[in-house]
Amino acid sequence: MEWYTARLADWIPHPFGMRYRTIAGLTAFAGVTFVFVLYWVARITNAKTFAKINNCPGCNSTDVNPSATPALFDGIFRHFGCAPFRCHVCSKRYYRGGFPPEEIHEARPAGAARDSSS
């Protein structure tokens, strides 16, 4: 008499006719994509939340100006009405919202004189 050893995979049908390795890969890809989108939503929400606060989030200094150095994701933030700023004390670069996307000012060049009236 021959004994048949049943595996779990023999009892569970393959969803959509895919192998379990393919399903695991698609699940991992969906998870990484979800985390990526969640990260950017959190960054944009953070920038929009601190729109009216003029302090640096790193050192709480008020010595901040628009950033003149273009970065890779500036376009994404500008689309949501956020502009890049840089702290002169700790050199932290961050985004602050509250600007209409069509009216976001271009950052002045690094050598330009500071406006002392603000």
C-alpha positions in Angstrom: 0.0 0.0 0.0 1.4 3.3 -1.0 1.0 6.3 1.2 0.5 9.6 -0.3 1.8 12.6 1.6 -0.4 15.6 0.9 1.1 19.0 0.9 -0.7 22.1 1.9 -0.3 23.5 -1.6 -2.3 20.6 -2.9 -5.3 21.5 -0.8 -5.3 25.2 -1.4 -6.3 26.3 -5.0 -4.1 28.9 -6.8 -5.9 32.2 -6.9 -6.2 33.5 -10.5 -4.1 30.6 -11.7 -0.9 32.2 -10.4 1.9 30.5 -8.5 2.4 31.4 -4.9 5.8 32.9 -5.7 4.1 35.3 -8.1 1.4 36.3 -5.6 4.1 36.9 -2.9 6.0 39.1 -5.3 2.9 41.1 -6.3 2.0 41.5 -2.6 5.5 42.7 -1.7 5.4 45.2 -4.6 2.0 46.5 -3.5 3.3 46.9 0.0 6.4 48.9 -1.0 4.2 51.1 -3.3 1.8 51.7 -0.5 4.6 52.7 1.9 6.1 55.0 -0.8 2.8 56.8 -1.4 2.1 57.0 2.4 5.5 58.6 2.9 4.9 61.3 0.3 1.4 62.0 1.5 2.8 62.5 5.1 5.6 64.9 3.8 3.1 67.0 1.8 0.6 67.0 4.7 3.4 68.1 7.1 4.4 70.9 4.7 0.8 72.1 4.4 0.2 71.9 8.2 3.1 74.2 9.0 2.2 76.7 6.4 1.9 79.7 8.6 4.8 78.9 11.0 8.0 80.7 10.1 10.3 78.7 12.4 12.7 76.0 11.2 11.4 72.5 12.2 15.0 71.5 13.1 16.2 74.2 15.4 13.2 76.5 15.8 15.1 79.4 14.4 13.3 82.2 12.5 16.4 82.8 10.3 14.9 81.1 7.2 14.8 82.0 3.6 13.5 80.5 0.3 15.9 77.8 -0.9 17.8 78.6 -4.1 19.1 75.1 -4.6 16.8 73.0 -6.9 16.0 69.5 -5.6 14.6 66.4 -7.3 11.2 66.6 -5.8 10.6 70.3 -5.8 8.1 69.9 -8.7 5.9 67.5 -6.7 5.8 69.9 -3.7 5.2 73.0 -5.9 2.2 71.2 -7.5 0.6 71.0 -4.0 1.4 74.7 -3.2 4.6 74.1 -1.1 7.8 76.0 -1.5 11.3 75.0 -0.3 13.0 76.9 2.5 16.4 76.6 4.2 17.4 77.5 7.7 20.6 79.6 8.0 21.4 78.3 11.5 21.2 74.5 11.0 21.1 74.4 7.2 18.0 72.1 7.2 16.0 72.2 4.0 12.2 71.8 4.4 9.0 72.6 2.6 6.3 75.0 3.8 2.8 75.2 2.2 0.2 77.9 1.8 1.3 79.2 -1.6 -1.0 78.8 -4.6 0.8 76.6 -7.1 0.7 79.2 -9.8 2.1 81.9 -7.6 5.0 80.2 -5.9 7.9 82.5 -6.1 11.3 81.6 -7.4 13.9 81.5 -4.7 16.4 84.3 -5.0 20.0 83.5 -5.9 22.3 82.7 -2.9 24.3 85.9 -3.3 21.3 88.3 -3.4 20.9 90.7 -0.5 18.5 89.8 2.2 15.3 91.8 2.7 15.5 93.2 6.2 11.9 94.4 6.3 10.5 90.8 6.9 
